[in-house]
Amino acid sequence: MNIGERLRFVRKSKNKSIYKISKETGISQNHISGIELGKRQPTIDTLYRITKPLGITLAELFNENAETVFLSENEKILIENYRCLPDDKAAMLLNLSNMLK
């Protein structure tokens, strides 16, 4: 999958329109559409600006692993909180999550 196809896939999976991305980034709809269709080659800055409202990183965009999962904002918060905990409290959080599922 090329970068334009990947952007389109992520955008649609996040239920975002080109119009909305355009408004959030200041990048024209025509330019975003051109990137998605493979007619334009984006700069890294442009890709960064587009991925930000999609809630993904450039690394996630370039990862071609078909099993890639895009984290929700709540999932990102949970992971960040987990990483800040000392080992004993992280283990307790993991045990709690296992009990709740």
C-alpha positions as CSV (number, residue, x, y, z in Angstrom):
1,M,0.0,0.0,0.0
2,N,1.5,3.4,-0.9
3,I,1.4,6.4,1.4
4,G,-1.6,8.0,-0.2
5,E,-3.6,4.8,0.0
6,R,-2.5,4.4,3.6
7,L,-3.6,7.9,4.4
8,R,-7.0,7.3,2.9
9,F,-7.4,4.1,4.8
10,V,-6.6,5.7,8.1
11,R,-8.7,8.7,7.4
12,K,-11.7,6.6,6.5
13,S,-11.2,4.3,9.5
14,K,-11.2,7.4,11.7
15,N,-14.4,8.6,10.0
16,K,-12.8,11.9,9.0
17,S,-13.6,13.7,5.7
18,I,-11.0,15.4,3.6
19,Y,-12.9,18.6,4.3
20,K,-12.5,18.2,8.1
21,I,-8.7,17.3,7.8
22,S,-8.3,20.3,5.5
23,K,-10.0,22.6,8.1
24,E,-7.9,21.2,10.9
25,T,-4.5,21.4,9.1
26,G,-4.9,24.4,6.7
27,I,-3.9,22.1,3.8
28,S,-6.3,22.4,0.8
29,Q,-8.7,19.6,0.1
30,N,-7.3,19.3,-3.4
31,H,-3.8,18.8,-2.0
32,I,-4.9,16.1,0.4
33,S,-7.0,14.4,-2.3
34,G,-3.9,14.5,-4.6
35,I,-1.8,12.9,-2.0
36,E,-4.3,10.1,-1.4
37,L,-4.7,9.5,-5.2
38,G,-0.9,9.4,-5.6
39,K,-0.8,12.5,-7.8
40,R,1.2,14.5,-5.3
41,Q,4.2,13.7,-3.2
42,P,3.9,15.1,0.3
43,T,6.7,16.5,2.4
44,I,7.3,15.1,5.8
45,D,5.9,18.3,7.3
46,T,2.7,17.9,5.3
47,L,2.3,14.3,6.4
48,Y,2.9,15.3,10.0
49,R,0.2,18.0,9.8
50,I,-2.2,15.4,8.3
51,T,-1.5,12.7,10.8
52,K,-1.9,14.9,13.8
53,P,-5.7,15.3,13.5
54,L,-5.9,11.6,12.7
55,G,-4.4,10.8,16.0
56,I,-1.5,8.7,14.6
57,T,2.2,9.2,14.4
58,L,4.3,9.2,11.3
59,A,5.8,5.9,12.5
60,E,2.3,4.4,12.6
61,L,1.5,5.8,9.1
62,F,4.7,4.3,7.6
63,N,4.2,0.9,9.4
64,E,2.9,-1.4,6.7
65,N,2.0,-4.2,9.2
66,A,-1.5,-5.2,8.3
67,E,-2.2,-5.9,12.0
68,T,-1.5,-2.3,13.0
69,V,-4.0,-1.0,15.5
70,F,-4.7,2.7,16.0
71,L,-5.1,3.6,19.6
72,S,-8.0,5.7,20.8
73,E,-7.3,8.7,23.0
74,N,-8.4,6.8,26.1
75,E,-6.1,3.9,25.2
76,K,-3.2,6.3,24.8
77,I,-3.9,7.8,28.2
78,L,-4.0,4.3,29.8
79,I,-0.6,3.4,28.3
80,E,1.0,6.7,29.3
81,N,-0.3,6.2,32.9
82,Y,0.9,2.7,33.0
83,R,4.4,3.7,31.8
84,C,4.6,6.3,34.6
85,L,3.9,3.8,37.4
86,P,6.5,2.1,39.5
87,D,6.7,-1.7,38.8
88,D,4.6,-2.8,41.7
89,K,1.7,-0.4,40.8
90,A,2.0,-1.3,37.1
91,A,1.6,-4.9,38.1
92,M,-1.5,-4.0,40.2
93,L,-3.0,-2.1,37.2
94,L,-2.4,-5.0,34.9
95,N,-4.0,-7.4,37.4
96,L,-7.0,-5.1,37.7
97,S,-7.5,-4.9,34.0
98,N,-7.3,-8.7,33.7
99,M,-10.0,-9.0,36.4
100,L,-12.3,-6.5,34.6
101,K,-12.2,-8.1,31.2
